[in-house]
Amino acid sequence: MQLSVINPVTVVGPVLGADYSHSIRLIWGMLDGQLGNPRINSGFVDVRDVADLHVRAMTHEAASGERFIAIAGESMWLADVALLLKARMGHAGRRVSTRVLPNWLVRLGALRDPALRGSLPLLGRNLNATGQKAMSLLGWSPRPREEAIVATAESLVRLGLLRETKSR
């Protein structure tokens, strides 16, 4: 039996503690009141669904040697993620900026911030993909991307990992 390959996109979902991934930092930054959102597009998937897909790929004979994309629904622009957080997180979402940063400003910021430099090739590109192969071949059914994003934010609040909740 050959191994299968799972290609996840931006992996979010409930965090277990203060040691979390770059993807989670994206949601944390929005809740923390970053100045705005670069015009970047990404797919999202819940970590619990990625784990489920890995198990399915390891145990389903039809998965042998296949590649699967772990994505829940269509991709989203970061400004749309911000709008979702603003709408669904109540008081915890009050600092979320829904402003879209112009590409020239992101490029200028990248001159000083190495973290921004890596995102420059992504500006304005729609990175939509589909998890349909995993759904039809393996019966995978990821939770909605919105649920995964909000679960991330709720866990950051619940664990007191935002600056405001740390100081209380």
N, C-alpha and C positions, 0 to 999 in steps of 0.2 A: 504494500500500500504506500502510495506517495503522499507527502505532506501537502496540505492545502495552505494558502496564504490569505490572510485577512488584512485588508488595507483600511484602517479606520481614518476618519477625518478628524474634526475637532471633537475630542472625547471629553464630555462633561458628565455631571451626575453628582450625587451626594458625596461630599468629602468626609473623611474619617478623622482628620486632624489638620494641624498647621502645615504639614509636609504634603503639598499638592503640586500638580503639574502646571505647565505653562498654559494649557487650555483653561484651567480653573482660574489662573491669574487674570485671564481676559475678562471673565465675569466679575472677579474681585475688583479689577480696575474700574469697571463701569459703575459698580455699586459705591466705590470709593470716591467717585466724582471726577474721573479723568476729564480733560478739557473737551474732548469730542471723539469722534470715531472716524478712523481712516476709511476710505471707500474700498473696503475689503470684503470679500464674499467667501463664505466657508460652509461646508456641510457640518452637521452636528449629530452626535449619537451619544446615548447614555452608556457609561462604562459597564453597567449591568447587562446591557444588551450586547456589548462587545464580548463580554465573558460568555454569554449565552451562545453567541455565534461561534466562538472558538470551540465550545463543547460540541455543538452541532457539527462543525467541520471535522472534528476529530473522530466523531462516532458515526457519521453517515457515510456509507460506502460511496455514494455518488459524488462526494466532495473530494475524493482522492485526486491530487494533482491540480485542483481548480483554484482560482483566485476569486475572492469575494470582497466587495466593498461594504464596509459597515457604515451606513448613513441612514438617518431617519428622515424621510421626506426629502424635499428639495433644499438646496443650500439657502442661506440667508445672508443679507448684507449686515454688517455690524451695527449700522444705524437701526435696522429692524429688530435686532437683538436688544438694543437699548430701549426701543419703544416697548417691547414686550416686558422688560424688567420694570420700566417706569409704570406700566399699566398694572402689573400683577404683584408687585412687591410692596405696595402700600408705603408706609413710612420709611422702610428700608430702601425704597427705590427713589426717594426724593432727590438724591444727589446725582442720579444718572443723567448724563448729558445726551440729548438726542441729536446734537449738532453733528453734521458731516464735515469733517476737515477737508479742505481742498488739497488736492494732490501736491501742489507746490509747497504747501505748508508742511506736509508730511515729509517731503524730500528735504526741505530745509532742516527739519528736526532730526532727520537721519544723519545729518552731518555731525551732530553732537551725541546722538543716542544710538549705540550699536544695535540695540534691540529693535529699533525701527528699520535699520538698514536691511535686515533680512526680509522685511515685508514689502519693500519697494517693488519687486517684480510682480506682486499680487495686486497692486493698486488697479482698481477698475475692472479686473478680470472676473468673470462669472465662472466659478469652479463647481458648477452643478454636476452631480453624478447620480447614480441610482444603485440601490441595494436590491433591486428586483430579482437578480439571480439568486441571492441568498434566500429571499422570500419564497420564490417559486421552487427552487431545488431542495432547500433544507427546511422549509416551513418556518423560517425566521420571521418574527413579528416585533420589530422594535417599537418602543413607546414613542409618542410624538416628540419631535425635537423641542417644542415649547415646554413640554413636561420635564424633559431632561435639563433644560436651561434653568427653569424655575427651581427645580430640585437642587441644583448647584447653589443658587443664590440663597435659598432657604437654609441649606446646611451651613453656609458661611455665616449667616446671621445666628442660627441656633448655637453654633459652636463659639460664637463671639470672636470670629476671626477678622472682622472688619475693624478699621481703626477706631471708629466711634464706639463700637461695642466693647473693645478691649479696654477703653479708658473708663468705663462705667464701674 
